[in-house]
Amino acid sequence: MSVASVAHQQCLMSRLPQTFFGLSDKYARAVYEEFFILKHHGGWSLFEAYNLPIPLRHWFVERLIKEFKNQNEEIKRQGRNK
């Protein structure tokens, strides 16, 4: 393949909108945030979090968030009772 044809291919590829193939940056960041939460707060490995079915991964993240909110409310309640 010549240099000119490679340059032409790269030019064509860069003009294609990335709406069909691959993930948008916003979606990818949201997935990485979920991985971080599961790894940092839940003790999951990246492999485990990556291989979870998406609805189950969302459930675990939402459940961790609910647990943190409950803990914060309990801390506030104990602080008022002193």
C-alpha positions as CSV (number, residue, x, y, z in Angstrom):
1,M,0.0,0.0,0.0
2,S,1.5,3.4,-0.9
3,V,1.9,6.3,1.4
4,A,-0.6,8.3,-0.6
5,S,-3.3,5.7,-0.3
6,V,-2.8,5.4,3.5
7,A,-3.0,9.2,3.9
8,H,-6.2,9.2,1.8
9,Q,-7.7,6.4,4.0
10,Q,-6.8,8.3,7.2
11,C,-8.4,11.5,5.7
12,L,-11.6,9.6,4.9
13,M,-11.7,7.9,8.3
14,S,-11.3,11.1,10.2
15,R,-14.3,12.7,8.5
16,L,-16.7,9.9,9.5
17,P,-18.8,10.8,12.5
18,Q,-18.4,8.4,15.4
19,T,-22.0,7.8,16.1
20,F,-22.5,4.2,15.0
21,F,-19.2,2.4,15.9
22,G,-17.7,2.7,19.3
23,L,-18.8,4.5,22.4
24,S,-19.2,8.2,22.8
25,D,-16.8,9.9,25.2
26,K,-19.6,10.7,27.6
27,Y,-20.8,7.1,27.8
28,A,-17.3,5.7,28.1
29,R,-16.5,8.1,31.0
30,A,-19.7,7.0,32.8
31,V,-18.7,3.3,32.4
32,Y,-15.2,4.1,33.7
33,E,-16.8,5.9,36.7
34,E,-18.9,2.8,37.5
35,F,-15.8,0.6,37.2
36,F,-14.0,2.9,39.6
37,I,-16.8,2.9,42.2
38,L,-17.1,-0.9,42.1
39,K,-13.3,-1.3,42.4
40,H,-12.6,1.4,45.0
41,H,-15.6,1.0,47.2
42,G,-16.9,-2.5,46.5
43,G,-13.6,-4.3,46.2
44,W,-14.3,-5.7,42.7
45,S,-11.6,-6.4,40.3
46,L,-11.7,-4.6,36.9
47,F,-12.3,-8.0,35.2
48,E,-15.3,-8.7,37.5
49,A,-16.8,-5.3,36.9
50,Y,-16.2,-5.4,33.2
51,N,-17.9,-8.8,32.8
52,L,-21.0,-8.0,34.8
53,P,-24.2,-7.7,32.7
54,I,-24.9,-3.9,32.3
55,P,-28.2,-3.9,34.3
56,L,-26.6,-5.8,37.2
57,R,-23.6,-3.4,37.2
58,H,-26.0,-0.5,37.4
59,W,-27.8,-2.2,40.2
60,F,-24.6,-2.6,42.3
61,V,-23.6,1.0,41.7
62,E,-27.0,2.3,42.7
63,R,-27.0,0.0,45.8
64,L,-23.6,1.4,46.8
65,I,-24.9,4.9,46.4
66,K,-27.9,4.1,48.5
67,E,-25.7,2.6,51.2
68,F,-23.5,5.7,51.3
69,K,-26.6,7.9,51.7
70,N,-27.9,5.7,54.5
71,Q,-24.5,5.9,56.3
72,N,-24.4,9.7,55.9
73,E,-28.0,10.1,57.3
74,E,-27.1,7.9,60.3
75,I,-24.0,9.9,61.0
76,K,-26.0,13.1,60.8
77,R,-28.7,11.6,63.1
78,Q,-26.0,10.6,65.7
79,G,-24.5,14.1,65.5
80,R,-27.8,15.7,66.4
81,N,-28.5,13.3,69.3
82,K,-25.2,14.4,71.1
